[in-house]
Amino acid sequence: MKQLAIFSIIILIAIHCFSQQTETSVTSRNSEFIQKSKRQTIAGILFAAVGTGMFLGGMSHDLNNLFTDNATSTGFYVLSATLMATGITFFVLAKQNRKRARIATAFFKMEKSQYQQSASIRSVRYPSAGVRFSVR
């Protein structure tokens, strides 16, 4: 009996974990692209700011040690160039995701409707198609 109870609980958990979502919303996909764009913009700003700071730090180190035999700050320059390139890449990706969020999308959806027939209320499901334009 114990094994049957444990097995049925595991089956219920597995059904819930592996079930698929049946209805996808167009607005949620658009808002996902907008959120992704905001996060990528923030990441781009951080990478570009840190890269610029490291570049300026390497330049000031080289200017302070201009007349000495200390090595130049090539590591700072390479790392700052990499960080700035990463920041620019994030800016480009954020722009692409904003464009994806603004694209017109077509969708098919099952709508529910209720109507009264004699003394009872009936529910009917029917397919509907639509086009959504986002003008943000």
C-alpha positions as CSV (number, residue, x, y, z in Angstrom):
1,M,0.0,0.0,0.0
2,K,2.9,2.3,0.9
3,Q,4.5,1.7,-2.5
4,L,1.2,2.4,-4.3
5,A,0.8,5.7,-2.5
6,I,4.4,6.7,-3.2
7,F,4.1,5.6,-6.8
8,S,0.9,7.6,-7.3
9,I,2.5,10.8,-5.8
10,I,5.5,10.4,-8.1
11,I,3.2,10.0,-11.1
12,L,1.2,13.1,-10.1
13,I,4.4,15.2,-9.7
14,A,5.8,13.9,-13.0
15,I,2.5,14.7,-14.9
16,H,2.7,18.2,-13.5
17,C,6.4,18.6,-14.3
18,F,6.2,17.3,-17.9
19,S,2.9,18.8,-19.0
20,Q,3.0,21.4,-21.7
21,Q,1.5,24.8,-21.6
22,T,-1.4,24.9,-24.1
23,E,-2.0,28.6,-24.5
24,T,0.8,31.1,-25.3
25,S,0.1,34.7,-25.1
26,V,1.4,37.1,-27.7
27,T,1.7,40.0,-25.3
28,S,3.8,37.9,-22.9
29,R,6.3,37.2,-25.8
30,N,6.4,40.9,-26.6
31,S,7.0,41.8,-22.9
32,E,9.7,39.1,-22.7
33,F,11.5,40.7,-25.6
34,I,11.2,44.1,-24.0
35,Q,12.5,42.9,-20.6
36,K,15.3,41.1,-22.4
37,S,16.2,44.3,-24.2
38,K,16.2,46.3,-20.9
39,R,18.5,43.7,-19.3
40,Q,20.9,43.8,-22.3
41,T,21.0,47.6,-22.3
42,I,21.9,47.6,-18.6
43,A,24.6,44.9,-19.2
44,G,25.9,46.9,-22.2
45,I,26.1,50.1,-20.1
46,L,28.0,48.2,-17.3
47,F,30.5,46.5,-19.7
48,A,31.1,49.7,-21.6
49,A,31.6,51.8,-18.4
50,V,34.0,49.2,-16.8
51,G,35.9,48.9,-20.1
52,T,36.2,52.7,-20.4
53,G,37.4,52.9,-16.8
54,M,40.0,50.3,-17.3
55,F,41.2,52.0,-20.5
56,L,41.5,55.3,-18.6
57,G,43.3,53.5,-15.7
58,G,45.8,52.0,-18.1
59,M,46.4,55.3,-19.8
60,S,47.0,57.1,-16.5
61,H,49.4,54.3,-15.5
62,D,51.3,54.7,-18.7
63,L,51.4,58.5,-18.4
64,N,52.6,58.4,-14.8
65,N,55.4,56.0,-15.8
66,L,56.3,57.7,-19.1
67,F,59.9,58.3,-18.3
68,T,60.6,55.1,-16.3
69,D,61.4,51.6,-17.4
70,N,58.1,50.1,-16.2
71,A,56.2,48.0,-18.7
72,T,53.2,49.4,-20.4
73,S,49.7,48.4,-19.4
74,T,48.9,46.2,-22.4
75,G,46.8,43.9,-20.3
76,F,44.6,46.8,-19.3
77,Y,44.2,47.8,-22.9
78,V,43.3,44.3,-24.1
79,L,40.8,43.7,-21.3
80,S,39.3,47.2,-21.7
81,A,38.9,46.7,-25.5
82,T,37.3,43.3,-24.9
83,L,34.8,44.7,-22.3
84,M,33.9,47.7,-24.6
85,A,33.3,45.3,-27.5
86,T,31.1,43.2,-25.3
87,G,29.1,46.3,-24.2
88,I,28.6,47.3,-27.9
89,T,27.5,43.8,-28.7
90,F,24.9,44.0,-25.9
91,F,23.7,47.3,-27.2
92,V,23.2,45.9,-30.7
93,L,21.3,42.8,-29.3
94,A,19.1,45.1,-27.2
95,K,18.1,47.0,-30.3
96,Q,17.3,43.8,-32.2
97,N,15.1,42.6,-29.3
98,R,13.2,45.9,-29.2
99,K,12.5,45.5,-33.0
100,R,11.3,42.0,-32.4
101,A,8.9,43.2,-29.7
102,R,7.4,45.8,-32.1
103,I,6.8,43.4,-35.0
104,A,3.2,42.7,-35.9
105,T,2.3,39.2,-34.9
106,A,-0.5,36.9,-36.1
107,F,-2.0,34.4,-33.7
108,F,-4.7,31.7,-33.5
109,K,-6.6,31.3,-30.2
110,M,-9.5,29.4,-28.9
111,E,-12.1,31.8,-27.5
112,K,-14.9,31.0,-25.1
113,S,-18.4,32.4,-25.4
114,Q,-21.5,31.9,-23.4
115,Y,-25.1,32.3,-24.6
116,Q,-28.5,31.5,-23.2
117,Q,-30.5,28.8,-24.7
118,S,-34.0,28.5,-23.3
119,A,-33.4,28.3,-19.5
120,S,-29.7,27.3,-19.5
121,I,-26.5,29.0,-20.3
122,R,-24.3,27.2,-22.8
123,S,-20.5,27.6,-23.3
124,V,-19.1,27.4,-26.7
125,R,-15.4,27.4,-27.8
126,Y,-14.5,28.6,-31.3
127,P,-11.3,29.4,-33.0
128,S,-10.3,33.0,-33.7
129,A,-7.4,34.6,-35.6
130,G,-5.9,38.0,-35.0
131,V,-3.1,40.3,-35.7
132,R,-1.4,42.4,-33.0
133,F,0.5,45.6,-33.7
134,S,2.7,46.9,-30.9
135,V,3.3,50.7,-31.2
136,R,5.4,51.3,-28.1
